[in-house]
Amino acid sequence: MSDTASGTIGAFARAVAFATDAHRGQVRKGADADPYISHPLAVVAILADEAQITDWVTLCGAVLHDTIRSEEHTSELQSRVDI
């Protein structure tokens, strides 16, 4: 795990990519039926914009909060995101 700015941005980008892959093909309930990834990204935006949270581990957790469903995902997450 890197503490540099580029390492932080890279870890967050990997977390977003992992969440996007994990939610591929899923849609939100409701009339709009937006791609499901819009939910975790909205959570990140709320934390960053409204709560002014800048801790990258917290923001990675926000984008990943609906992805962990099995040990298989946990192992893949650890290898791909490196957090």
BELTATA-V455278 format. One record per residue. N is the residue number from 1. RES is the residue in one small letter. PHI is phi as a letter, one per 30 degrees, with the letter a starting at -180 (NA if undefined). OMEGA is omega as a letter, one per 20 degrees, with the letter a starting at -180 (NA if undefined). NEAR is the number of other ideal C-beta (glycine too) atoms within 10 Angstrom. Layout:
<<N | RES | PHI | OMEGA | NEAR> <N | RES | PHI | OMEGA | NEAR>>
//
This chain:
<<1 | m | NA | a | 10> <2 | s | c | r | 11> <3 | d | c | r | 7> <4 | t | d | r | 8> <5 | a | e | a | 9> <6 | s | d | r | 8> <7 | g | d | r | 13> <8 | t | d | r | 18> <9 | i | d | r | 12> <10 | g | d | r | 14> <11 | a | d | r | 19> <12 | f | d | r | 18> <13 | a | d | r | 12> <14 | r | d | r | 16> <15 | a | d | r | 26> <16 | v | d | r | 19> <17 | a | d | r | 13> <18 | f | d | r | 20> <19 | a | d | r | 25> <20 | t | d | r | 16> <21 | d | d | a | 12> <22 | a | d | a | 19> <23 | h | c | a | 18> <24 | r | e | r | 10> <25 | g | i | r | 6> <26 | q | d | r | 11> <27 | v | b | r | 13> <28 | r | d | r | 15> <29 | k | d | r | 8> <30 | g | j | a | 7> <31 | a | d | a | 6> <32 | d | d | a | 8> <33 | a | h | r | 9> <34 | d | d | r | 13> <35 | p | e | a | 14> <36 | y | e | a | 19> <37 | i | e | r | 20> <38 | s | d | r | 13> <39 | h | d | a | 16> <40 | p | d | r | 22> <41 | l | d | r | 16> <42 | a | d | r | 13> <43 | v | d | r | 16> <44 | v | e | a | 22> <45 | a | d | r | 12> <46 | i | d | a | 12> <47 | l | d | a | 18> <48 | a | d | a | 15> <49 | d | d | a | 9> <50 | e | d | a | 8> <51 | a | c | r | 9> <52 | q | h | r | 7> <53 | i | d | r | 14> <54 | t | c | a | 10> <55 | d | d | a | 11> <56 | w | d | r | 18> <57 | v | d | r | 13> <58 | t | d | a | 13> <59 | l | d | r | 21> <60 | c | d | r | 23> <61 | g | d | r | 16> <62 | a | d | a | 21> <63 | v | d | a | 23> <64 | l | c | a | 20> <65 | h | d | r | 13> <66 | d | c | a | 16> <67 | t | c | a | 19> <68 | i | d | a | 11> <69 | r | b | a | 9> <70 | s | a | r | 8> <71 | e | d | r | 8> <72 | e | d | r | 8> <73 | h | d | r | 14> <74 | t | d | r | 12> <75 | s | d | r | 10> <76 | e | d | r | 15> <77 | l | e | a | 20> <78 | q | d | a | 10> <79 | s | d | a | 9> <80 | r | d | a | 13> <81 | v | c | r | 22> <82 | d | i | r | 13> <83 | i | b | NA | 15>>
//
